[in-house]
Amino acid sequence: MIRWKQVAAVARLDLAEVRRSRWLTFASVVYGLLAVVFVVAALRESSVVEFTGMDRVLLSLSHALLLVLPLLALSATCQVVNRARDDGTLELLFSHPLSRANYLVGVTVTRFLVLLAPLAGLIAVMVVAGAWLSEPTAALRFGLRALAVCSALLWASVGAGMAVSAATRDQARALVYGLVLWALGVALLDFALVGAMLQWQLNPRAVFVLAAMNPVQAARLALLSGLEPELGTLGPVGFYLATRLGPAKLLAVGVAWPLTVGVGAWAFALQSFRRGDAV
């Protein structure tokens, strides 16, 4: 049973630890640098052609965040439980009337919100700038879409990181596992899918199913369909997705599947944490 007073107490302690480690500042700086890079690039291109709109900048920024968010989330969570076990924090906390489920909920919520808050602030600033520089409705619509997709992907990565942290006692090994998960999500599965397409003539439905099994790919499809409903850049697969599913269903897949992966990974983390030793 979740006791929210215990969760809030753990969240305050973990937030103090996050502030000491400068994680909030680091995440905000990374988001801000990415936004500045893409805005400056768009303004430089506007000296040759007209400014294409803040929705394009948001699209480029979101695709970059699809690579950065899993890395930030995994590195922020994959050593939480095993570090607390090694330095005696768990032994101290569990000497009080605190359950393991409440501890894990408090830590997870804190890490998720610390990464989500600066992201939401950045997208809000970009939407306001887009309303001033281009069409307000389009910027707001795509900004909300990008926030929903990136939040879902962030939750999936936080859940995976907590699963690694709870199931792995060694901190160095947990960090390696986190990097492997990030590489699988953003790069290696893409190469495997391309290799399968070259080896076998897969139909568009099979390609979509294989790609959507990766939460990063599902999020990428949801973002791309928000700005380019025809999905012409994806060739036959894009034509299949545009005619059979459309932007609304792709958005549902891009949000629902990462959320499902995150919930499943967090449930595995809770089960492993309950079975394991506190010291």
C-alpha positions in Angstrom: 0.0 0.0 0.0 1.4 3.4 -1.0 1.6 5.9 1.8 2.0 9.3 0.3 3.5 10.9 3.4 6.4 8.4 3.2 6.7 9.0 -0.6 6.9 12.7 0.0 9.5 12.3 2.7 11.7 10.1 0.4 11.1 12.5 -2.5 12.4 15.5 -0.4 15.5 13.6 0.6 16.2 12.5 -3.0 15.6 16.0 -4.3 18.2 17.3 -1.9 20.6 14.7 -3.2 19.8 15.7 -6.8 20.4 19.3 -6.0 23.7 18.5 -4.5 24.8 16.5 -7.5 23.7 19.4 -9.9 21.6 17.1 -12.0 18.8 19.6 -12.4 21.3 22.2 -13.6 22.9 19.8 -15.9 19.7 18.7 -17.5 18.5 22.3 -18.0 21.9 23.3 -19.6 21.7 20.4 -22.0 18.1 21.2 -23.0 18.9 24.9 -23.4 22.0 24.3 -25.5 20.1 22.0 -27.9 17.4 24.6 -28.3 19.9 27.4 -29.0 21.7 25.3 -31.6 18.5 24.6 -33.6 17.1 28.1 -33.3 20.4 29.6 -34.5 20.5 27.1 -37.4 16.9 28.0 -38.4 17.7 31.8 -38.3 20.8 31.3 -40.4 18.8 29.4 -43.0 16.1 32.2 -42.9 18.6 34.6 -44.5 18.4 32.5 -47.6 14.8 31.3 -47.5 11.9 32.4 -45.3 11.7 31.3 -41.7 10.0 27.9 -41.9 8.3 28.2 -38.5 9.0 27.2 -34.9 7.3 23.9 -35.5 10.2 22.8 -37.7 12.6 23.9 -35.0 10.6 22.0 -32.4 10.7 18.9 -34.7 14.5 19.0 -35.0 14.8 19.7 -31.3 12.5 16.8 -30.4 14.5 14.4 -32.6 17.7 15.4 -30.8 15.9 14.9 -27.5 14.9 11.4 -28.5 18.6 10.6 -28.4 19.5 12.6 -25.3 16.5 11.9 -23.1 17.1 8.1 -22.7 20.8 8.8 -21.9 20.0 11.4 -19.3 17.2 9.2 -17.7 19.3 6.0 -17.6 22.4 7.8 -16.2 20.2 9.5 -13.6 18.5 6.3 -12.4 20.6 3.2 -13.1 22.7 3.7 -9.9 20.2 5.0 -7.5 19.3 1.9 -5.5 22.7 0.2 -5.6 24.4 3.4 -4.5 22.0 3.8 -1.6 22.6 0.2 -0.7 26.4 0.6 -0.7 26.6 3.8 1.3 24.2 2.6 4.0 21.3 4.9 3.1 18.8 2.0 2.7 19.8 0.5 6.0 19.2 3.8 7.7 15.9 4.6 6.0 14.5 1.1 6.5 15.2 1.4 10.2 12.2 3.7 10.2 8.6 2.6 9.3 9.2 2.9 5.5 8.3 0.3 3.0 10.4 -0.6 0.0 7.5 0.3 -2.4 7.2 3.8 -0.9 10.9 4.3 -1.2 11.0 3.3 -4.8 8.0 5.4 -5.7 9.5 8.5 -4.1 12.9 8.1 -5.8 11.3 7.4 -9.2 8.9 10.3 -9.0 11.8 12.7 -8.1 14.1 11.6 -10.9 11.3 11.7 -13.4 10.1 15.2 -12.5 13.7 16.6 -12.3 14.2 15.6 -15.9 10.7 16.6 -17.0 10.4 20.0 -15.5 13.2 21.8 -17.5 12.0 20.0 -20.6 8.4 21.3 -20.2 9.8 24.8 -19.5 11.9 24.7 -22.6 9.0 23.5 -24.9 6.8 26.2 -23.4 9.4 28.9 -24.3 9.7 27.5 -27.8 5.9 27.5 -28.3 5.7 31.1 -27.2 8.5 32.0 -29.5 6.8 30.1 -32.3 3.6 32.0 -31.7 5.5 35.2 -32.1 7.5 34.2 -35.2 5.1 32.0 -37.1 1.6 30.5 -36.8 0.5 30.3 -33.1 -1.9 27.3 -33.5 0.6 25.1 -35.3 3.4 25.8 -32.8 1.1 25.1 -29.8 -0.3 21.9 -31.4 3.1 20.5 -32.2 4.5 21.6 -28.8 1.9 19.7 -26.9 2.5 16.7 -29.2 6.3 16.9 -28.6 5.8 17.2 -24.8 3.5 14.2 -24.6 5.8 12.0 -26.7 9.0 13.1 -24.9 7.4 12.6 -21.5 6.3 9.1 -22.4 9.8 8.2 -23.7 11.4 9.8 -20.6 9.1 7.6 -18.4 10.1 4.5 -20.3 13.8 5.3 -19.8 13.3 6.1 -16.1 11.6 2.8 -15.6 14.3 0.9 -17.4 17.0 2.7 -15.3 15.2 1.8 -12.1 15.0 -1.8 -13.2 18.7 -1.9 -13.8 19.5 -0.2 -10.5 17.3 -2.6 -8.5 18.4 -5.8 -10.2 22.2 -5.0 -10.3 24.2 -4.6 -7.1 27.4 -3.4 -8.6 27.3 0.3 -9.6 29.9 0.1 -12.4 28.0 -2.9 -14.0 24.7 -1.0 -13.7 26.2 1.9 -15.5 27.4 -0.3 -18.3 24.0 -2.0 -18.6 22.4 1.5 -18.8 24.7 2.5 -21.7 24.0 -0.8 -23.5 20.2 -0.2 -23.2 20.7 3.4 -24.6 22.8 2.1 -27.5 20.1 -0.6 -28.2 17.4 2.0 -28.2 18.9 4.7 -30.3 21.2 2.9 -32.7 21.7 -0.8 -32.7 18.1 -1.7 -33.2 18.0 0.6 -36.2 20.9 -1.2 -37.8 19.4 -4.6 -37.0 16.1 -3.5 -38.7 17.9 -2.1 -41.8 19.9 -5.4 -42.0 16.7 -7.4 -41.8 15.1 -5.3 -44.6 18.2 -5.8 -46.8 18.2 -9.6 -46.1 14.5 -10.2 -46.5 11.8 -8.3 -48.4 9.6 -7.4 -45.5 6.2 -5.8 -46.1 5.5 -2.4 -44.6 3.3 -3.8 -41.8 6.1 -6.1 -40.5 8.6 -3.2 -40.7 6.3 -1.0 -38.7 5.7 -3.6 -36.0 9.4 -4.3 -35.6 10.2 -0.6 -35.5 7.4 0.3 -33.1 8.6 -2.3 -30.6 11.5 0.1 -29.9 10.0 3.0 -27.8 12.5 5.4 -29.4 11.3 4.5 -32.8 7.6 4.7 -31.8 8.2 8.2 -30.4 10.1 9.2 -33.6 7.1 8.1 -35.8 4.7 10.0 -33.6 6.7 13.2 -33.9 7.3 13.0 -37.6 3.6 12.4 -38.4 2.7 15.6 -36.5 4.6 17.8 -39.0 4.5 15.6 -42.1 1.3 13.6 -42.1 2.1 12.0 -45.5 5.4 10.5 -44.1 6.9 10.7 -47.6 10.5 10.5 -46.2 9.8 7.0 -45.0 9.0 5.7 -48.5 6.5 2.7 -48.8 6.4 2.3 -45.0 5.5 5.9 -44.6 2.7 5.6 -47.2 1.4 2.6 -45.4 1.4 4.3 -42.1 -0.2 7.5 -43.5 -3.0 5.7 -45.2 -3.7 2.9 -42.6 -3.0 4.7 -39.3 -2.7 8.4 -39.7 -1.2 11.0 -37.3 -3.7 10.4 -34.5 -3.1 6.7 -34.2 0.7 7.1 -34.6 0.6 9.6 -31.7 -1.4 7.1 -29.6 1.2 4.4 -30.3 4.1 6.8 -29.7 2.7 7.7 -26.2 1.0 4.4 -25.1 3.8 2.0 -25.9 6.7 3.9 -24.1 4.4 4.3 -21.1 3.6 0.6 -21.2 7.3 -0.3 -21.4 8.1 2.1 -18.5 5.3 0.6 -16.3 6.5 -2.9 -17.0 10.1 -2.0 -16.3 9.2 -0.3 -13.0 7.1 -3.3 -11.9 10.2 -5.5 -12.5 12.3 -3.0 -10.5 9.8 -3.2 -7.6 9.8 -7.0 -7.7 13.6 -7.2 -7.7 13.9 -4.6 -5.0 11.5 -6.5 -2.7 13.4 -9.7 -3.2 16.9 -8.3 -2.8 18.7 -7.4 0.4 18.7 -3.9 1.8 22.4 -4.1 2.7 
